[in-house]
């Protein structure tokens, strides 16, 4: 069972890393919106391509987040990522620990 425990622990670590990277991408995208970057830049296009689907769905689901020119949807996404890291990733680590010591 230790192999499955190691797999679950590695999955938790990878998920935590992916969520952290995506959180930083959202934060960088938020900062870029303040300076009006060149839309032809490859990095800017990548950031918009990665974050637009999530931001668009959130803005459509909760239209009150984008009022009077202030967009609060990146804050909601960062809080959601923090929740996933605190709940889901920690639960996977606890599951791996339980499997390792009781299995």
N, C-alpha and C positions, 0 to 999 in steps of 0.2 A: 504493500500500500504506500510505501514511501515514494515510489515513482509517481503515483497519482498526486500525492501531497506536493512533491516538487513541481509537477506540472501546474497545479492550481496556484502555487506560490509564484511561479514564473509568469503565469497569466495575469495575476494581480499586479506584478511589477511592470509588465509591458503595458497593461491598461492604464496604470498610474502615469507612466511616461508619456503615452499618447495623449491623455487628458491634459497633462501639464503643457505639452507642446502646443496643443490646440488652444489652451487658455492664453498662452503668450502670443499666438497668432492673432487671436481676437483683440488682445490689448494693443498690439502693434497696429492692427487695422484701425482701431479707435484713434490712436495718435495720428495716423496718416490722414484721417478724415479732417483733422484740424488744419493741415498744411496744404491741402489741395495738390496731391502729387501728380506727376505725369502719368496718365492712364496707359501710355504705351510701354512703360517700364515693365519688364518681365516679372520682377518681384511684386510690384503692385498688382499686376494681373493675377499672379498666383494667390496673393492674399485675398483678393476679391473673389476669385473662383472658389477658394476653400471655405470662406466664411459666408458668402452671399446666400447659399441655400438655407443654412440654419437661421441666419438673421431674417431672411425673407419670411420663412414659415412662422417665426416668433412674432414678427411685426403683423402678419396677417391674423394670427391667433389672438394676439393681444394688442389691438390698435392704439390703446391708450398709452402705450410705452413710447410712442413717437408723437409728442405733442409740442406744438409751438417751436419747432426746430431743434428740440433736444431729444436725442435718441437714447433711451435707457435700455434697449435690448441687449447691448454688450454686457451691461452689468448683470442682467438676469442670466445670461449665458455663463458668465464667470461664477456666479453664485451656484448655478446648476452643476458646473464642473466641480466646484468645491464640495457640493453635496455628494456627487458621485464618488469623489475620492474619499470622503469621510465615511460614506455608507457602503458602497459596493466594493471598493478596493479593500477596505478594512475587513469587510465580511469575508472576502476571498482569502485574505491572510489568516483570519481566524479559522476558517474552514480547513485550510492547509495545516494549521497547527493542530486542530482537533484530529484530523485524519492521521497525522504523523504520530501523535501520542496515544491515541486510542485504537488505532487500526492495527 
